[in-house]
């Protein structure tokens, strides 16, 4: 089984943006095609592993035209999910 490479420059930059946004607001919604492309390329399992490796949960929305990340360490109310 091939392991996804989570250390590409684009995924590294994207993970940094997600990390900052989640820390500030409790969630990050990725909607731009340039940011969605490498996440879609990971596939479902790869996306879950990528998110988990950073302490997030990834929730695909609207047929993968958006992906929402939120911290698994924040209470759901703090992340605005209730």
BELMO-V30249 format. One record per residue. N is the residue number from 0. RES is the residue in three letters. SS is DSSP state (h for helix, s for strand, l for the rest). Layout:
n:N res:RES ss:SS
n:N res:RES ss:SS
//
This chain:
n:0 res:UNK ss:l
n:1 res:UNK ss:l
n:2 res:UNK ss:l
n:3 res:UNK ss:l
n:4 res:UNK ss:l
n:5 res:UNK ss:l
n:6 res:UNK ss:l
n:7 res:UNK ss:l
n:8 res:UNK ss:h
n:9 res:UNK ss:h
n:10 res:UNK ss:h
n:11 res:UNK ss:h
n:12 res:UNK ss:h
n:13 res:UNK ss:h
n:14 res:UNK ss:h
n:15 res:UNK ss:h
n:16 res:UNK ss:h
n:17 res:UNK ss:h
n:18 res:UNK ss:h
n:19 res:UNK ss:h
n:20 res:UNK ss:h
n:21 res:UNK ss:h
n:22 res:UNK ss:h
n:23 res:UNK ss:h
n:24 res:UNK ss:h
n:25 res:UNK ss:l
n:26 res:UNK ss:s
n:27 res:UNK ss:s
n:28 res:UNK ss:s
n:29 res:UNK ss:s
n:30 res:UNK ss:l
n:31 res:UNK ss:l
n:32 res:UNK ss:h
n:33 res:UNK ss:h
n:34 res:UNK ss:h
n:35 res:UNK ss:h
n:36 res:UNK ss:h
n:37 res:UNK ss:h
n:38 res:UNK ss:h
n:39 res:UNK ss:h
n:40 res:UNK ss:h
n:41 res:UNK ss:l
n:42 res:UNK ss:h
n:43 res:UNK ss:h
n:44 res:UNK ss:h
n:45 res:UNK ss:h
n:46 res:UNK ss:h
n:47 res:UNK ss:h
n:48 res:UNK ss:h
n:49 res:UNK ss:h
n:50 res:UNK ss:h
n:51 res:UNK ss:h
n:52 res:UNK ss:h
n:53 res:UNK ss:l
n:54 res:UNK ss:l
n:55 res:UNK ss:s
n:56 res:UNK ss:s
n:57 res:UNK ss:s
n:58 res:UNK ss:s
n:59 res:UNK ss:s
n:60 res:UNK ss:s
n:61 res:UNK ss:l
n:62 res:UNK ss:l
n:63 res:UNK ss:l
n:64 res:UNK ss:l
n:65 res:UNK ss:s
n:66 res:UNK ss:s
n:67 res:UNK ss:s
n:68 res:UNK ss:s
n:69 res:UNK ss:s
n:70 res:UNK ss:s
n:71 res:UNK ss:l
n:72 res:UNK ss:l
n:73 res:UNK ss:l
n:74 res:UNK ss:l
n:75 res:UNK ss:l
n:76 res:UNK ss:l
n:77 res:UNK ss:l
n:78 res:UNK ss:l
n:79 res:UNK ss:l
n:80 res:UNK ss:l
n:81 res:UNK ss:l
//
